[in-house]
Amino acid sequence: MVAAPPRFLAKLAAQLWPDDPQAQDAFATALQTPLPSAPAIVWCRDRPEPSPFPVLPPYPWQPAWVDRLPPQVQPGRHDYHAQGYYYCMDVSSVFAGAVLGAIPIPEPVVVDVCAAPGGKAVLAWRYLQPRLLLANEPIGKRLGMLVGNLRRCRVAGVVLCQDSQQLATHLAHTADVVVVDAPCSGQSLLAKGEKNPGCFHPLTIRKNVNRQRRILANAVRLVKPGGYLAYMTCTYSPQENEENCRWLMTQYPGLQPVVVPDLAFAQSHVAEFPCYRCWPQAGMGAGAFTCLWHVRRQGAGANLPWSWLAQVAVARLEAKPWEP
Ligand SMILES: C[S@@+](CC[C@H](N)C(=O)[O-])C[C@H]1O[C@@H](n2cnc3c(N)ncnc32)[C@H](O)[C@@H]1O
């Protein structure tokens, strides 16, 4: 038998499903007794034949260059990983990135504001084939893994280490697509069997909400008129997800949330606008929130400030052909 959930987890479950004790139980149980992991790999070069791993049937929304693997498989240990054949992530991260598949702009300029360790940058690279990818990570000690992962997977781009306010100052209206995979309270770590003390505490959530709003307000300034902003987290609290989206749409009335038909099955039940959730009890990974906006704004985009980029670039990664 599973112990009664701790107070703040029980409160969150009741906030999410006020009229559904069964859903509350299923959610709390998935966090107290985690389901097996849900590994996925994002192929960055052609899949070898035969595939080195057993593969699970794809979800309808899953891109053709992603494979879902059985829980016991550890693709990070295979030589192909070191050789950059693929990037490993939880299935729910692939889910969160799936909104990028709804963006119709060819060869966009993409800014990933919170990029380390690089998962969404790899997804943006695969989905959008950007003409320029700016992968930003403001925390210096996280740059090594970002650069290492992008280099390993041969993702071309420029790596930056800037606060989002600096990005807004220098890159205003230059991006076709901006991705904010925000730092959050990380409640989904529990669904992976990891510890994250205090992640349901109201103060933790408040601190994260404030940081997310600041990042979002800066990020929206980067988007060109007609461009797109994607927001995602790996946490469950509505304050960090749907409520932040509502706040942003009040501040910037030109933001139109985009319907992503492939994710319609996962429409958030606590939102009155298009945005998507996967829950830990659904068996599709640890859980995620994702939302995409079309930015309807008058005016033209701005040119990229190449001399500033040259000054502040931490790494410039070129697309190199794969060796045979
Ligand atoms: C959820 S993680 C991003 C994961 C990454 N996008 C991926 O898919 O691999 C959030 C990232 O935001 C960074 N971060 C922390 N504070 C930030 C801030 N004020 N502005 C932008 N990013 C921040 C964290 O260091 C962390 O690397």
The ligand as an SDF file (V2000), in Angstrom:
LIG
                    3D

 27 29  0  0  0  0  0  0  0  0999 V2000
   14.7550   22.7700  -17.8360 C   0  0  0  0  0  0  0  0  0  0  0  0
   16.3770   23.2390  -18.0410 S   0  0  0  0  0  0  0  0  0  0  0  0
   16.5360   23.3000  -19.7910 C   0  0  0  0  0  0  0  0  0  0  0  0
   16.6640   21.9800  -20.4320 C   0  0  0  0  0  0  0  0  0  0  0  0
   17.0630   22.0680  -21.8960 C   0  0  0  0  0  0  0  0  0  0  0  0
   16.2330   22.9870  -22.6240 N   0  0  0  0  0  0  0  0  0  0  0  0
   17.0050   20.7160  -22.5420 C   0  0  0  0  0  0  0  0  0  0  0  0
   16.0110   20.4050  -23.1970 O   0  0  0  0  0  0  0  0  0  0  0  0
   17.9740   19.9630  -22.4010 O   0  0  0  0  0  0  0  0  0  0  0  0
   16.3770   24.9380  -17.6480 C   0  0  0  0  0  0  0  0  0  0  0  0
   17.6790   25.6320  -17.9310 C   0  0  0  0  0  0  0  0  0  0  0  0
   17.4880   27.0300  -17.6790 O   0  0  0  0  0  0  0  0  0  0  0  0
   18.6620   27.5300  -17.1070 C   0  0  0  0  0  0  0  0  0  0  0  0
   18.3570   28.7920  -16.3890 N   0  0  0  0  0  0  0  0  0  0  0  0
   18.4420   29.0390  -15.0690 C   0  0  0  0  0  0  0  0  0  0  0  0
   18.1350   30.3330  -14.8230 N   0  0  0  0  0  0  0  0  0  0  0  0
   17.8630   30.8990  -16.0120 C   0  0  0  0  0  0  0  0  0  0  0  0
   17.5200   32.2080  -16.4090 C   0  0  0  0  0  0  0  0  0  0  0  0
   17.3510   33.1900  -15.5150 N   0  0  0  0  0  0  0  0  0  0  0  0
   17.3450   32.4470  -17.7210 N   0  0  0  0  0  0  0  0  0  0  0  0
   17.4660   31.4640  -18.6200 C   0  0  0  0  0  0  0  0  0  0  0  0
   17.7900   30.1880  -18.2970 N   0  0  0  0  0  0  0  0  0  0  0  0
   17.9890   29.9110  -17.0160 C   0  0  0  0  0  0  0  0  0  0  0  0
   19.1190   26.4190  -16.2020 C   0  0  0  0  0  0  0  0  0  0  0  0
   20.4850   26.5860  -15.8940 O   0  0  0  0  0  0  0  0  0  0  0  0
   18.8200   25.1920  -17.0410 C   0  0  0  0  0  0  0  0  0  0  0  0
   19.9310   24.8400  -17.8110 O   0  0  0  0  0  0  0  0  0  0  0  0
  1  2  1  0
  2  3  1  0
  2 10  1  0
  3  4  1  0
  4  5  1  0
  5  6  1  0
  5  7  1  0
  7  8  2  0
  7  9  1  0
 10 11  1  0
 11 12  1  0
 11 26  1  0
 12 13  1  0
 13 14  1  0
 13 24  1  0
 14 15  1  0
 14 23  1  0
 15 16  2  0
 16 17  1  0
 17 18  1  0
 17 23  2  0
 18 19  1  0
 18 20  2  0
 20 21  1  0
 21 22  2  0
 22 23  1  0
 24 25  1  0
 24 26  1  0
 26 27  1  0
M  CHG  2   2   1   9  -1
M  END
$$$$
